[in-house]
Amino acid sequence: MGHNPAQQRLLMAARGWHLFPLRPGDKRPAVANWEQWATTDPAKLLNWPEGAGVGIACGPSNLVVIDLDCHTAEPSKPEHQIWTERGCLDGADVFTWQWHEHTTDGSSWAHTYVVLTPSGGGHLYYRAPAQQIRNSASGRLGWQVDVRAQGGYVVAPGTTLPAGTYTPLWEPATLPVLPEWITATLTAPKAAPQRPARRVLALPSQAGKRVNALAHQVATAAVGQRNDMLNWAVYQLAKDRALTQEHAQVLFDAAKAAGLAEAEAIATIRSAGKELAAS
């Protein structure tokens, strides 16, 4: 964010985000009744407990945050098998598939405020819709995709825990409202789980379903987000030791299709490869 912690808190409060302290080095609240304590008051934000992190109370902040987890799959579980068959290894992969199942305008789910979490997952911020959305970890949007909303909170960008820092990747000029299909999914009566409909993306099939889905995100990225989206896609493969030459070529072609300069695309992909080799 490029600001000291006090300035970061004030900037977030200026957005209308209600903040409360977290225990130093921990995700847990440092105050009782954190949702009621959460504030935008500059006096409280400047008089912050020493070493405390920052939590954002989603309900008072009028936020719904999609939480993309990054855990190891257990293919033996039916709810996981559905997604591993499609090449999905984490919440970002699952949500990518869900997004393209429900949208037809070629848009990207990354057209909002995105924060990279220390585990390699992500937080996608949206303005809450008129319908009340409750905090949920039921996986209604898919395996490893949780919802932080009324009654829940997220660790704020800029907060550092032992595993790493919550880092903002990019930010739109205006925070969009939660897409209607997500609202409908979260507010509909809960039905028995069904296998998601298969959909073939118009990208090279030999690279595999997961790479195709990531490449689609790169190819449809908005101006100003293309390099960031390519970096995100490369990172998703690199962290799982899946960044092969073939996969890198598919992402490179997608970046060119999005309008990214060849030299910039090559530099981004090579940078991730070097980082992987050094790890």
Buried (B, 14 or more C-beta within 10 A) or exposed (E): BEEEBEBBBBEBBEBEBBBBBBBEEEBEBBBEEBBEBBBBEEEBBEEBEEEBBBBBBBBBBBBBBBBBBBEEBEEEEEEBBBBBEBBBBBBBBBBBBBBBEEBEEEBBBBBBBBBBBBBBBBBBBBBBBEEEBBBBEEBBBBBBBBBBBBBBBBBBBBBBBEEEBBBBBBBBEEBBBBBEBBBEBBEEEEEEEEEBEEEEBEBBEEBBBBBBBBBBBBBBBBEEBBBBBBBBBBBBBBBBEBBEEEBBBBBBBBBBBBEBEEEEBBEBBEEBBEEBEEE
